[in-house]
């Protein structure tokens, strides 16, 4: 039986602070498919870990020949709990973690031959027997636990009074970008040539911006500051032994929920099409209207919606797939997006881990056709992406799941901070505009590193 204790309300950002330096601690700070509010979740001290490093999969440090997706599915089956209609929180206990982009080769071996450029694992999920769940809309918080021991540990870890407020992150210096404006534009032009040759319809190209943090540096304070500024729908902070991963993603990869009829519904929400926010209400309205009417962005979005529909068709019941929205304009603190929503009913034998493996990686960060786009990405970028363009989220022990696309991320290794940025390229793309879109996506990082003017000045002359 699931244990539950209600807590006095406090911000989940404050609640997580004492865990921010503890390996295996994760904060998911954003939306979930729940009718009664927006949720945040805090987990720590996993009872088991599935990870993949340099081509090998481990369960609690023991090597296994199974793929990490198969290991995740097995662990979920071992932990499966009956659904409880009286508890509304979408995550009570379960598997929480991330899948890095290079795990795409496990789905399609020909897609990529590259290794992650980071020390962090390619795949990492912890099994958590207790969860602190925060309903931000209702300002209610609860501890949930599978066992009395797990509940006692969570209470001991998070139950005390803590200071509120956001600490200073520390200074960061912008070091430079992987590619100059000219180099990035050449990469975009090469994709356009491949599209003209009939090799593919679209591909997503990216690069990394590099920063150096000055001591003292607190990556969690950096996450808190950026989270409050961006109001990201799917924020996440993962503290691992090798790195901290900060995500301010606006994009849901997919979520799975069980309905009152027992059928499991899945919804995917790909994003394609981006504009920065305007400096004035008039400019902002102009940018919104321009995005909504732009034929290139709409074509790109519709193409990825079609790809998503195809991905869902492999795991959903025949005739169940629906277009909930196509090219809906959604605004965030820093940018506007076009979002489509495609839903379906999962086949009875498809587990959440099966859905994750089948749909990975998200089509919005590869292109179409997916395999050809991934091959082109590997050829042109020439480096692995690591957590960037992977997936971050959870599988609840009752069978629900919610994953975000790992975009708008930073990977912190010691004092080194890497911020990947990118965008989709189609036949109608303007290479200069594609480069400017990456600047819009990274604007808040560049301002923090005092690099925006230097970056523009340098890139305009290279």
C-alpha positions, -999 to +999 in steps of 0.1 A: +000+000+000+013+035-009+021+057+021+012+094+020+019+123+042+008+159+035+033+186+041+032+224+047+036+241+013+069+253+002+085+259-032+099+227-048+129+248-058+136+254-021+128+218-011+153+204-035+182+227-024+197+203+003+198+176-023+213+195-052+249+182-045+238+146-037+244+121-065+212+105-079+190+134-068+166+148-094+141+176-096+114+176-123+099+211-123+072+214-148+040+202-164+024+167-163-008+153-177-028+159-146-062+176-146-058+194-113-025+212-116+011+215-126+034+192-108+070+192-096+087+161-082+118+156-060+135+122-057+168+111-041+186+079-030+176+054-057+172+018-047+185+006-081+202+022-111+202+013-148+229+031-168+248+028-201+284+039-204+306+036-235+285+009-251+279-012-219+247-015-198+248-019-160+222-026-134+235-015-100+270-017-113+267-052-127+272-055-165+243-070-185+240-080-221+205-065-222+199-031-238+192-003-214+156+000-227+151-038-220+166-034-185+143-005-178+113-025-190+123-054-167+128-031-137+094-015-143+078-049-144+094-059-112+081-027-095+047-025-110+019-013-087-019-014-092-034+019-102-051+039-075-079+061-086-080+080-053-044+095-056-042+122-082-004+128-084+010+113-116+042+102-100+042+083-066+072+061-071+090+049-101+119+053-126+133+087-132+162+097-154+173+105-190+182+089-223+211+105-242+209+111-280+236+085-288+212+057-276+195+062-310+220+036-323+202+010-301+170+017-320+187+021-354+224+010-355+231+028-388+219+062-375+250+073-356+286+061-350+295+090-326+302+089-289+290+114-264+314+143-257+306+142-220+317+122-190+280+116-181+265+083-190+245+078-222+215+065-203+207+068-166+176+059-146+171+055-109+144+035-092+129+057-065+107+042-037+096+076-024+087+109-041+080+144-029+052+157-051+043+194-053+010+205-069+020+241-077-015+252-087-032+241-055-001+248-033-002+214-018+027+190-012+029+153-002+054+126+005+046+093-012+065+061-004+062+023-011+077+014+023+079+028+058+117+029+055+115+049+023+091+073+039+113+077+069+143+084+048+125+111+027+112+127+058+147+128+073+161+143+041+135+168+033+113+172+063+132+200+082+128+237+079+150+252+051+160+286+041+140+301+012+151+323-017+175+318-046+212+317-039+237+334-062+250+311-090+283+327-094+299+344-124+303+327-158+325+337-187+316+330-223+345+311-240+332+307-275+312+285-299+320+253-317+311+270-350+314+305-364+285+320-382+300+311-416+307+275-405+272+270-391+257+285-423+278+261-444+264+232-423+229+244-430+237+248-467+249+212-469+216+200-454+197+220-480+218+204-508+210+170-494+173+179-494+176+191-530+192+157-539+162+139-524+181+123-495+158+138-469+132+165-462+145+181-431+172+178-405+181+194-372+216+209-369+232+220-336+264+233-321+276+239-285+284+272-267+311+270-240+313+288-207+336+287-177+322+292-143+342+311-117+345+299-081+324+298-061+299+283-085+265+267-077+249+250-108+217+245-089+214+282-082+220+288-119+191+264-127+168+281-102+175+315-117+170+304-152+139+284-143+123+314-128+132+336-158+121+311-185+090+295-169+099+263-188+071+237-190+095+208-184+124+220-163+147+194-148+178+192-127+197+159-125+227+155-102+249+126-113+283+115-101+299+129-133+279+160-141+249+181-135+223+183-162+201+214-163+171+214-187+146+242-194+127+223-220+094+237-235+087+205-253+069+173-242+082+142-260+053+121-249+031+113-219+011+082-212-019+080-188-046+055-180-083+064-185-113+054-165-120+026-191-085+011-184-072+021-219-038+038-219-037+071-238-004+085-252+001+120-265+031+135-282+036+173-286+064+181-311+076+217-315+088+232-348+089+269-355+105+295-332+106+333-328+121+354-300+098+375-278+095+412-288+109+441-268+075+458-269+039+445-271+037+457-307+069+439-317+058+408-298+025+407-316+042+412-349+066+383-342+037+360-331+018+368-363+048+362-385+055+328-369+019+317-372+018+326-409+053+316-420+050+288-446+085+274-439+078+270-402+043+256-408+056+231-434+083+220-410+059+215-381+034+196-402+062+173-415+073+164-380+036+159-369+034+134-398+066+117-386+052+116-350+019+101-363+040+074-380+060+067-348+028+064-328+012+040-353+037+013-344+027+012-308-010+023-308-042+005-316-054+008-352-077+037-358-069+054-324-045+081-336-059+117-335-047+152-343-055+172-312-038+203-326-016+213-356+007+243-356-008+258-324+011+290-314+024+288-278+043+316-260+070+312-233+090+338-214+117+341-240+103+326-273+072+317-293+067+282-307+044+263-330+032+231-313+013+201-326-004+174-305-009+139-317-026+113-295-034+076-296-043+045-275-014+022-267-017-014-276-022-036-245+012-052-246+032-020-250+050-008-218+061+028-212+097+016-217+086+001-250+071+034-261+102+052-251+124+029-272+101+028-301+097+066-305+133+076-295+147+100-305+120+126-309+114+135-346+115+172-339+152+171-331+162+147-359+142+155-390+125+134-416+128+107-427+142+101-392+170+076-400+183+095-430+182+127-409+202+111-381+228+099-406+231+134-420+234+149-385+262+125-377+281+133-409+278+170-406+281+176-369+309+151-364+304+150-326+280+132-303+252+152-286+252+135-252+220+143-231+211+171-256+182+160-279+176+130-257+147+126-233+142+134-196+113+121-175+098+093-155+078+061-156+055+058-127+052+024-110+015+023-119+023+026-156+020+063-164+049+081-180+059+117-190+091+126-209+104+159-222+127+165-251+161+174-237+165+208-253+174+241-237+199+222-216+233+229-200+258+202-190+280+212-161+312+192-155+332+209-128+336+245-139+330+237-176+295+246-188+283+235-223+251+248-238+240+231-270+217+250-294+202+241-328+173+242-352+155+225-380+166+230-416+142+226-446+145+234-483+131+269-476+156+276-448+178+308-449+212+298-433+216+333-417+181+331-402+188+296-389+219+309-371+200+338-356+174+313-343+201+296-323+211+329-308+175+335-298+174+301-281+206+308-262+200+345-255+196+342-217+228+321-215+248+346-235+235+375-214+245+356-183+280+350-197+283+386-210+288+370-244+259+381-265+276+412-280+310+394-282+294+364-298+276+385-325+306+406-332+329+376-335+305+356-357+298+385-380+335+388-389+343+351-394 
